[in-house]
Amino acid sequence: MSYFKKSVGFYLFVCAAVIMGAMLLSRAGSAVAVLSSEVSSAPIVVIDAGHGGEDGGAISVTGVRESTLNLEISQRLNDLLHFLGIQTKMIRTEDVSVYTEGETIAQKKVSDIHNRVAMVEQTPNALLVSIHQNQFSESQYRGAQVFYASGSQELAELLQSELAEQVDPKNHRECKQAKGIYLLEHISCPAVLVECGFLSNPAEEALLRDEAYQKKLASVIACTLASHLEEINEV
């Protein structure tokens, strides 16, 4: 056990101190990323910005593609994790699908998800965080929700708790084990999928498009991951 245990609150304080600098980093790569990559045995957080390219995912009430918001939040998360000294790998860094074969949209989607699984599985000491947005036929539903792969319940519970406490105290959703989520069911590393909010809820959709709110979401996710990794390193 270290002399000063780093809680989620501690990391949130660090994020608050560096977030302005983090947003100035080149998203193509930073000096911090180069330095952190020297520790090859450290965990690597694989950030999956869901959908992309021809597959835009859900469409918000104002016509924004889910894939766009996923990428924006993922890029902010990537920058913050670098500042916290955590190695990362992004599945995509621009608005593209990662398929390599297929003629139809359906075939390309199959290739895309298979390639995402392969990219995670090829990463040593990986921890997967997949960023998505929710949608429902009725507009009153809102709130972030975390889904987890087998063996990742503790991290998911911590993330769900911190997202409620730090972002939306009225959110009483509970994390759930992934069922029918191909990516989380076909990887062997710890993994969570964060549905950041509902694009079908006008008030929450407006927040999800807001840069300050995206930074807040990314900060909570980054700091929770940092606290979790610190905890397991001390065991």
Secondary structure, 3 states (H helix, E strand, C coil): CCCCCCCHHHHHHHHHHHHHHHCCCCCCCCHHHHHHCCCCCCCEEEEEECCECCECCCECCCCCEHHHHHHHHHHHHHHHHHHCCCEEEECCCCCCCCCCCCCCHHHHHHHHHHHHHHHHHCCCCEEEEEEEEECCCCCCCCCCEEEECCCCHHHHHHHHHHHHHHCCCCCCCCCEECCCCHHHHCCCCCEEEEEEEECCCHHHHHHHCCHHHHHHHHHHHHHHHHHHHHHHHHC
